[in-house]
Amino acid sequence: MKYVIRIIQASTLLGGVEFMAMLFFGNLTESVKPVVSGAVLASLIISGVLGIIDRKLLSKRNKVPGVLS
């Protein structure tokens, strides 16, 4: 489960980087820039939430006795 979360997190961050590159280097109109900024913000939020979920699952697994990592 840990690796699935990490893969989704990395994919989301790479998508955010792609949108960030479009924002800085792309020839975007002014009406599209807020949408791209929102996509970058959403990717950062999703990545942060996945990181929190990953830490919660890890701490919960460490509390259960008899579970081998």
Secondary structure, DSSP 8 states (H G I E B T S, - for coil): -HHHHHHHHHHHHHHHHHHHHHHHHS---TTTHHHHHHHHHHHHHHHHHHHHHHHHHHHHHHHSTT---
